[in-house]
């Protein structure tokens, strides 16, 4: 297995903060070490940037599905 494929990862989510429960979009970038993932950045992003993240994630998921369909 090529561990460099998993050297970096990105997580994202929509969170509700404060008493008003205002939505906040967050993206966390991680890098892998031999024992764990470490946070390289964590930032609040616009809804537009978060939508782009979700589009990239959907594309990645579809590619993974297509890859594993080969082995059926």
N, C-alpha and C positions, 0 to 999 in steps of 0.2 A: 504494500500500500504506500502511496506517495503522501507522506505526512505534510508536505508543503501545500497540498490542496486545502488543508484545514488549518493553515498557519494563521489566517485571519478570518474573523467572523463578524457579522453585524446583526444586532438585535434592534427591534423597534416596537413601540407601543403607544397607545393613547391612554393618558392618565387624567384623572379628575382631581384637581387640587383646590385646597381651601374650602371655606364654608360655602362659597358659591358654586363649587364643583365645576370650575372652568376647565374645559378640555385643554390639555397640553400634549403635544406630540414630541416624543423623545427617540433619539437614535443613539445607540451605544456601539462603539467600535471596539473590538477585542483582538488581541494577538495571542497566539499560543506559545507556551514554553513547554519544556519537557514534562512539566508536572501539572500545569493548569493554564487557564486563560486569564489574561490580565486586561484591564480596561485601558485602552489608549485614548479614548475620548468619550464623553457623554455630553449630549447637547440637546437643547430644546430647538425644534425646527418648525418651519411653517407647515401648514396643511398641504401646500403644494409640494414641498420637498418630501414630506411623509408619503404623499400619494405616489411620488416617483419611486420611493423605497418599496412600497407595496407592489408596484408594477414589476420592479426588478425581482422581487421575491416570488411573485406569481410565475414569471418567466423561468426562474431557476427551478421551481417546483415542477413545472411542465417538462423541462429538460430531464430532470431526475426520473420522472414517470416514464418518459420515452426511452431513456437509457435502460431501465429495468424491464421494460416490456420486451426487450431483446431476449431476455433470459427465460421467458415463459415457454 
